[in-house]
Amino acid sequence: MSKRAIDTSTWFSQVAYDQLPAMREIEDPDIDPVPETNPSTKTVLKELYLPDDKLKEAVDLAIALGRPLLLQGEPGCGKTRLAYAVAYALGLPLETSYIKSTSRAQDLLYTYDAVNRLYDAQIGAEQSKDVKQYIRLGPLGRAIARAQYGRRSVVLIDEIDKADLDFPNDLLWELDRLEFRVTETSEMHYTVGDHPALRPIVFVTHNEEKALPAAFLRRCIFHYVEFPDSEERLQQVLATQQVKNADLSRKAIEVILELRQLDLSKKPGLSELLDWVGYLEAVKKPIEELDLLPSIGALLKQEGDRQRAIEALAKR
Amino acid sequence: MTPSPVLPPFLWQLFQRLRRRGFALGPTDYEALRQALRAGFGWTSRESLRDLCNSLWAKSQREQETLTALFEQLAPDPDDWQYSLEDDDSSADGTESPKSEQPDLESKAPNKTVPRTESRGGLPSISLADVKVSERPFVFVPQFPLTYREVAQTWRRLRRPVRFGAPIELDIEGTITRRSRLGVATTVVLQPRRRNMTRLLLLVDRQGSMDPFHRFCDEVCTAIQQAGRLEETALYYFHNVPAEGADEQVLEALTGQLFPVLDPVLPQIQPLTEGCLYSDPDLLSPKPLADVLQSYAVGGAVVLISDAGAARNRYRISRLLDTIAFMKALRTYTSHYVWLNPLPKRYWLNNTAAHIARHVPMFPLDLDGIQRAVNVLRGQQHIIERPL
C-alpha cells in the first residue's frame, strides 16, 4: 500500500454544527450522470445530530488519512445518521448505498445494463452501438467521478455485514486507490488522483452480524458508537432532537436508563427512546404515568423483554 | 517532505505486544499512527492518544479493551505527560525527545496506608511497606490455540456454490445459444445468483473430560456459526458418545485380548442411531439422534468435536464400539464428516482416540488440523488406516 498524503483541509470537529442553518443548498446527488460542471443543487434539511468529541475526532482522522470510517454499535444509536450529519456540515452531496444480501461490490462502482442493450440491438436502435449509454455508475463510482471533476462527496455504505462474503474484499483495491475502470469500455476511467482534499469521505456501518475480513479491517478507522453514558448527555440529545418538554424527557431518560440495566435481549436504543418520547410528547401524556410504561411497544420489541420490564418497574 | 516525528518508545512496545496478541497489524499501520500524529491527532492528552491508537489499530470492541489495558500498562503516568498542543511544532521537526520508557511504579505507592499485621507471641510484625505492588491493570483476554479469525477464514473455504432463488443474473452463454439456435430476436435468458449451499452439523462433546475445553469449543463453534457464511449451521451437544447401546455380542469373538482391536468384527457392527443429542450446552433439552441426523446431516457436512477418551487416556471397548456403530449410521446420511480433537495428536496414543482415528478422519483442533479437516469436508482424500 503506497503512502498516502494527509488531507488537512477539512475538519468536521471545527464545524459548529448546532449553529448551522436549518437547511442548506447542497449538490443534488441524484442527477445521473454526474455533471462535470455547474451541478444543480437541492435543499437539504439539517440532520438533527449530536456527535460526541471522540466521534468527531474519529471522523477527522478518517478524513485526514483518507480511510473509510467503520462504525459499529448497538442498532439505533445513530451510526447511519452520522454520515448525513457530516455531509450536511461540510456541505457535500451524500451518496448512499444500502447493502442487501445480494449486493455485489461491483454494483457500488457501476452496473452494465446488458439486457437493455441487447433489446436495443435487436430492434436495430442506433444508440446500442454506444456502450456508455448502458453504464450506470454506482454510489462509490459517482463519488470518484465527482472527485475527478473537482468536487468532493460523502459516501455511506450501510450495513456492510449483510452482503456476501467477498463483498468487502472486492472493494479493497478501489477503496485503496480510489480509481476504477469500466471493463466494458476502455474510455471510462475514473480516478481521484493525487488530490487528498477531494477523496470521498467513506462511512461504513456494521452490525456485527458477521465478521469482516482482516484485510478490509486493516484499511479502516474503527469507532464504536456507544449509548450516551450520562443522563445529561441524553438530555442534550433529546434537546437536539427538539423534544421541548424538559420534565417529560428527564422522566423518560430515567425510565430508559433503568430499563437498560435489566437483562433484556434487546436493550432499547436511542432511536427507540426518540420514538417513544416524541409520541408521549405529542399525545401530552402526564409525566406520572411514565412508570406504567405506556406505549411500551415503541421501546421493547420482544414479548419476554416487555414482561420483564413491566415486572421490574412494578416491583419498585 | 517533513520528517516523521520520533514516536515515544512505549508506542513501539505497545505495537509489538499487540502483534504478539494476534492483532493483524503491519508496518503500514505503524506508519498510519505516525502520519496521524504528524497531522496533529492525539496530542491533547493521554486519553486522546489512546483513542487514536484504538481507532487505528483495534478493529472490534474486544480489541479496543485489550489495547486500552495494554496502553494503561505501558504509557507513562499522566504527570510525566509532556505533550500538549504547543509541542506540536517541535514534534513535526523530529526533535521531540523520547519519554521515559517505564512508568514509575514507586512514586504512587507510599502515600497510601500500608497494611500491617499485629505482632503476637514475639514474632516480628509483617509490613507490606517494602512490597512493591503494581497498579497496572492486568489484561484478561482469553487466548485460545485458534483465534476467531483463523477459524472463520478456514471455514469460509467450505463452499458449495449453487445457483438458487429468483433468476436475476444474465446468462450470457444461454442467451447466445438460444439466439443462434432460433436465429431471431428473443428474450434473454436469466439465471439465479450463486449462493453457498453448504449445510453443516456440529456435534460437540460436553462435560466430563471435555470440561477444560468448553470455552475453547464455544469460541470455535461461534466463529464457524457467525463467520462461516454457510447456508445452515446446526449445533448439537452430546456426552461422550452420540449414540449408545450397540450390540456387545460382536465382542465375544475378541475375548481374551487386553486391548482388543475391532478389525475382525468390524463388518458385524450394526449402524446405531439410538441416542440423544442436546440442543443446549447444559445437556437439558434432548432431541432424538435420528431426527437430528435426518434434518441436518443428509447431504451436508458433519463435524464432531470430542476428545474421544484421550483426555483421561483410557481405552474403553464399549465407547469404541458405540462410536463405530454411530459412525456407520452417519455414513448412511453423508460421506462428509470429520472429527476434531481438542487434544494434540501426541495424546492419542493407546487410548480410544487412537482407535477411532484409525477408522474416522480425526484432526487436532489447531490451525493445521482445521485446515486439513475442511479439505476433507471439501472432498479431498484422506488416508485412514481402516476405513469403515
Interface residues (C-beta under 8 A of the other chain):
Chain A: M1 K3 R4 I6 T8 K54 E57 A58 D60 L61 A64 L65 R67 L70 Q72 T102 A114 V115 L118 Y119 Q122 I123 D164 L165 E208 E209 K210 A211 L212 P213 A214 L217 R218 C220 I221 F222 H223 Y224
Chain B: A24 L25 G26 T28 D29 E31 A32 Q35 A36 R38 A39 G40 F41 S48 D51 L52 N54 S55 L56 A58 K59 S60 Q61 Q64 Y148 R149 A152 Q153 R156 I168 L170 I172 T175 A185 V188 R193 N196 A223 Q226 A227 R229
